[in-house]
Amino acid sequence: MPTLWESQRGRESKEAAQARHLEAKLLCLRCPLLDACEAMVCHYEKLDQGIDGVVAGRYSTAERLYNKTYIVRCLGCGATLHPQCAQTRRNREGLRVHAGEQLCTDCYPRMSRAARKGHR
């Protein structure tokens, strides 16, 4: 049986993996090391090194999930995010640059955890 954070394994259904991942994401959001994990996952994403499963309360955009590159949508505006590893390459039309925390560069300054901490 895989841990909460691992990607789908063996004969596990996609629905069972998604339920595990939701629980993992919720646990991540309460962890005191969340910012350190986000810095780590961003570092590896920029190097195009995939991370298996859930890290820092999200999937890595460099991860190959269910046999395809996992490109997420910005939690702020809903735009499709360009993986951090591909930012030096030509940006595909319609994709926003991923700044971290599953936020685009437009939403990150006002919606990141650091920005929210400053507004308390």
N, C-alpha and C positions, 0 to 999 in steps of 0.2 A: 504494500500500500504506500503510495507516495505521500510525502509531507504536504502540509497546506500550500507551501510556496512553489513546489515543483510543477512543471507543465504536465500535460496529459500523459499518462503512462499506460502501457500494456492494453488491457481490455477495458479500461475505464471509459465510460461514455463522456462525450463532450459536455453534457449537462452536469455530470458529477464533478468534472474538472472545474467548470465555471462556478459551481457552488463552493468548492474548496477555495478557489481563488478569491471569491468575494469575502469569505471569512478571513483569508490572509490579508487582504487589503485593509479590512477594518481593524485588524490587529496592528498592522503597520502604522496606521494613522495615530495610534495611541502610544507608539514606541518612542522613548526619549532619544533614540539614535536615528530617527527618521531623516534628519537633515544630513547626517553623515552618510547614510545609505544613498540618499539622492545624489550627493556629490560623487560617490563611488560609481553609481550606475551611469551618470552623465560622463564621467571620465571614460568608462569602457565603451559607451555608445559612440563617443567621438573617435575612438580607435576602431570602430566597427567590430567590436568583440561582443557577440551576443551573450546575454545572461538568461539562464533558464528560469522560467516561471515568474513569480511576482517578487519584485524588489522595490523598496521605498513606496509601497502602496500602489504600484503600477507595473505594467509590462515594460520591458525594455524595447525601445523602437528599433534596436538592432537585432532583436531576437527573431529567429525563424520559428514561428508558431503555427502548428498544424500545416506544415510544409509550405508556408509562404511568409514573406517578410511582414512583420506586424507593424503597420503604420496606424497610429491612433489619431483620434480627433482631439483638438484642443478643448480642455474642460471649460474654458472661458467663452470662446466664440463658436466652437463647433467646427472650425476649419480643419481640414486634413493636414496633419503635420508631416513635414519632411524629416526623415531620420537625422539625428545629430551627426552621424558619421558621413552623411552625404552633403553637408553644408558647404564644403569647399568645392564640390562639383556644381555643375549648372543646376539651378533649382527648377524642378518641373513646374509647369504652369498650374496654378491653383493650389499649390501646397505652401503652407507657411512653415517657417523655420522653427524647430522645436528648441525652446530655451531651457527646458527642464520642468519637472513636476507636471508633465503632460500639459504644458501651456506654451503657446506661441510667443514670439518675441514681443508682440503687441500687448498681450494679456499679462505676461509675466511680471512687469514692473508694478502692476496694481493688484494682482491676485495671488502672487507667490506667498508661501508661508511667512517669509521675512517681511513682506509688505503688510500682511495681516497682523503680525505681531506688533508692528509700529503703530497700528490704528486702535489699539486697545486702550 
